[in-house]
Amino acid sequence: MQNVINIIDVARLIASVQGMTAIAAALLIGLGALGTAIGFGLLGGKFLESSARQPEMIKQLRNLMFLLAGLIDVIPMIGVGIALYITFANPFAGAVARYIMERSAGA
């Protein structure tokens, strides 16, 4: 019966790690998207404000705006990549598996 309790404890530990990883991935994607949305809003507002003040600079400002928009857009893409990595190639689950193997080898 002791073996069954250990298997249940291991299953709970792995489920807990996977659940926390899913929450971390969701926060990573959500907060990255929120920050990007705020950044795009500020960028667009400042572009409109500056182009209204100096209409002769619109071409230069537009080029800079699109450059900065591309740089701002990279942030959630990196977040999605990291979230996919920790979701599907979960390094935390590997650490749990190594802990379980060391514990079972020592017993």
C-alpha positions as CSV (number, residue, x, y, z in Angstrom):
1,M,0.0,0.0,0.0
2,Q,3.0,2.3,0.6
3,N,3.9,2.1,-3.1
4,V,0.4,3.3,-4.2
5,I,0.6,6.3,-1.9
6,N,4.0,7.2,-3.3
7,I,2.6,7.0,-6.9
8,I,-0.3,9.2,-6.0
9,D,2.1,11.7,-4.4
10,V,4.3,11.7,-7.5
11,A,1.2,12.2,-9.7
12,R,0.1,15.2,-7.5
13,L,3.6,16.7,-7.7
14,I,3.8,16.4,-11.5
15,A,0.2,17.8,-11.8
16,S,1.1,20.7,-9.6
17,V,4.2,21.5,-11.7
18,Q,2.3,21.3,-14.9
19,G,-0.5,23.5,-13.5
20,M,1.9,26.1,-12.3
21,T,3.7,26.0,-15.6
22,A,0.5,26.7,-17.5
23,I,-0.3,29.6,-15.2
24,A,3.2,31.0,-15.8
25,A,2.9,30.7,-19.5
26,A,-0.5,32.4,-19.5
27,L,0.9,35.3,-17.4
28,L,3.9,35.6,-19.7
29,I,1.8,35.8,-22.8
30,G,-0.9,38.0,-21.2
31,L,1.4,40.6,-19.6
32,G,3.5,40.8,-22.7
33,A,0.5,41.5,-24.8
34,L,-0.8,44.1,-22.4
35,G,2.6,45.9,-22.3
36,T,2.7,45.8,-26.1
37,A,-0.8,47.2,-26.4
38,I,0.1,50.1,-24.1
39,G,3.3,50.7,-26.0
40,F,1.5,50.8,-29.3
41,G,-1.1,53.2,-27.9
42,L,1.5,55.6,-26.6
43,L,3.5,55.3,-29.9
44,G,0.5,56.0,-32.1
45,G,-0.6,58.9,-29.9
46,K,2.8,60.5,-29.9
47,F,3.1,60.0,-33.7
48,L,-0.2,61.8,-34.3
49,E,0.7,64.6,-31.9
50,S,4.1,65.2,-33.5
51,S,2.9,64.9,-37.0
52,A,0.2,67.5,-36.2
53,R,2.8,69.9,-34.8
54,Q,5.3,69.5,-37.7
55,P,3.6,68.1,-40.9
56,E,6.8,68.4,-42.9
57,M,8.4,65.7,-40.7
58,I,5.7,63.1,-41.3
59,K,7.9,60.9,-43.6
60,Q,10.8,60.7,-41.1
61,L,8.4,60.2,-38.2
62,R,6.5,57.5,-40.0
63,N,9.7,55.6,-40.7
64,L,10.8,55.8,-37.1
65,M,7.3,54.8,-35.9
66,F,7.3,51.6,-38.0
67,L,10.8,50.8,-36.8
68,L,9.8,51.2,-33.2
69,A,6.5,49.3,-33.8
70,G,8.6,46.4,-35.1
71,L,10.8,46.5,-32.0
72,I,7.8,46.7,-29.7
73,D,6.1,43.8,-31.5
74,V,9.1,41.5,-30.8
75,I,8.4,41.5,-27.0
76,P,5.2,39.3,-27.1
77,M,6.8,37.1,-29.8
78,I,9.7,36.3,-27.5
79,G,7.2,35.7,-24.7
80,V,5.2,33.3,-26.8
81,G,8.4,31.4,-27.7
82,I,9.4,31.1,-24.0
83,A,5.8,30.1,-23.0
84,L,5.8,27.4,-25.7
85,Y,9.2,26.2,-24.5
86,I,8.2,25.9,-20.8
87,T,4.8,24.3,-21.8
88,F,6.0,21.6,-24.1
89,A,9.7,21.0,-23.2
90,N,9.0,21.7,-19.5
91,P,12.4,21.9,-17.7
92,F,10.6,21.9,-14.4
93,A,9.0,18.5,-15.0
94,G,12.5,17.2,-15.8
95,A,13.7,18.4,-12.5
96,V,10.8,16.7,-10.8
97,A,11.6,13.4,-12.6
98,R,15.3,13.6,-11.6
99,Y,14.2,14.2,-8.0
100,I,11.9,11.2,-8.1
101,M,14.6,9.0,-9.6
102,E,17.2,10.1,-7.0
103,R,14.7,9.6,-4.2
104,S,13.7,6.1,-5.4
105,A,17.4,5.1,-6.0
106,G,18.3,6.1,-2.4
107,A,15.4,4.2,-0.9
